[in-house]
Amino acid sequence: MSTFDELDPLIHSRIRLSILSILMPVKEVEFVYLKETIGTTDGNLSTHLTKLEEAGYITIKKEFVNKRPRTTCQLSSKGRAAFIQYVETLNKFIHPENNDDSDKK
Amino acid sequence: MKDEFDQTQDLKPADEIKVIRQMMEKTRTETAESGFDFLLWGWMALAGCILVYILVFAGYERLAWLPWITLMPLAAVIETIYHSRQSKKNRVLTYARIASRSLWIACGASMFLVAFLALPLKVIPLSSMSIVLSILIAIACFTTGYIIDWNLLKYSGGIWWATAILMMLVHWHWHMAIFAVALILGYLVPGYLLRKKYLRK
């Protein structure tokens, strides 16, 4: 099986990968910030966020602040573990020489 | 129409790593410190030092505590209001910001304990107060420098430790003057540079 097959298909999408990369070092982030930073549309971003939420990788909170709707996203522990695993798999693909020993075992 | 941005089949692992780095870097720069806290506390404390000197020279030495008991709580109130307003505007809350704020709250609370409890109860002599405060500021500056990855703030921590050492070696009458110089070099200068960096971003 190639390393690409091992990659989590839920993260193997540029927008979802970007979302999780932004969420990794933060406690929470606003929907608008995600949209502007990734450079996508409301609808597209919502679709990807919903997929990640259904997988339990993120939590979405909707509230009103100063009478204005505010949507924030947080990475769950499951999402954090999946992202770390994903990066490790990518690294295995980029530096296969580092994994020869572990593969033999 | 397909969203070109989400065509992942052409992404190589190296490109994916690049995307991860780009997004993390963007978020890091978005959440840069504004320098507000350094400027607020720096100017308030410097004003406190100057007022103490004016009171002492004017013959009101017994009122020397007055600037501190008014300016420091005032700064705490202004900061609380500012941060409560900012938290509503902030679009991103990073763990780095949480760590840095918690550290300053812990050091600030310790400074208030020293100045407003330990000193009046005579647990700590007046001659040691500035030294203890300098050491607490050094810890906060140095650690924040590492958290936000900014060397100048790490050096600022060094300035405060050097200030503490210098104060241990001279008569305590000089402490307030040394403290005022340290405030300019180790607090206001980094504060203005941080502000400049923040406004540029």
Chai-1 contact restraints between the chains, C-beta under 6 A:
chainA,res_idxA,chainB,res_idxB,connection_type,confidence,min_distance_angstrom,max_distance_angstrom,comment,restraint_id
A,H12,B,T8,contact,1.0,0.0,6.0,A-B,restraint_1
A,S13,B,D6,contact,1.0,0.0,6.0,A-B,restraint_2
A,S13,B,T8,contact,1.0,0.0,6.0,A-B,restraint_3
A,R14,B,F5,contact,1.0,0.0,6.0,A-B,restraint_4
A,R14,B,D6,contact,1.0,0.0,6.0,A-B,restraint_5
A,R14,B,T8,contact,1.0,0.0,6.0,A-B,restraint_6
A,I15,B,D6,contact,1.0,0.0,6.0,A-B,restraint_7
A,L17,B,V19,contact,1.0,0.0,6.0,A-B,restraint_8
A,S18,B,V19,contact,1.0,0.0,6.0,A-B,restraint_9
A,S18,B,M23,contact,1.0,0.0,6.0,A-B,restraint_10
A,S21,B,I20,contact,1.0,0.0,6.0,A-B,restraint_11
A,S21,B,M23,contact,1.0,0.0,6.0,A-B,restraint_12
A,S21,B,M24,contact,1.0,0.0,6.0,A-B,restraint_13
A,I22,B,M23,contact,1.0,0.0,6.0,A-B,restraint_14
A,I22,B,T27,contact,1.0,0.0,6.0,A-B,restraint_15
A,P25,B,T94,contact,1.0,0.0,6.0,A-B,restraint_16
A,V26,B,V92,contact,1.0,0.0,6.0,A-B,restraint_17
A,V26,B,T94,contact,1.0,0.0,6.0,A-B,restraint_18
A,K27,B,L93,contact,1.0,0.0,6.0,A-B,restraint_19
A,K27,B,Y95,contact,1.0,0.0,6.0,A-B,restraint_20
A,E28,B,L93,contact,1.0,0.0,6.0,A-B,restraint_21
A,V29,B,V92,contact,1.0,0.0,6.0,A-B,restraint_22
A,E30,B,R91,contact,1.0,0.0,6.0,A-B,restraint_23
A,Y33,B,R91,contact,1.0,0.0,6.0,A-B,restraint_24
A,Y33,B,V92,contact,1.0,0.0,6.0,A-B,restraint_25
A,T37,B,K26,contact,1.0,0.0,6.0,A-B,restraint_26
A,N44,B,D3,contact,1.0,0.0,6.0,A-B,restraint_27
A,V65,B,K88,contact,1.0,0.0,6.0,A-B,restraint_28
A,L90,B,P13,contact,1.0,0.0,6.0,A-B,restraint_29
A,L90,B,E16,contact,1.0,0.0,6.0,A-B,restraint_30
A,F93,B,P13,contact,1.0,0.0,6.0,A-B,restraint_31
A,I94,B,P13,contact,1.0,0.0,6.0,A-B,restraint_32
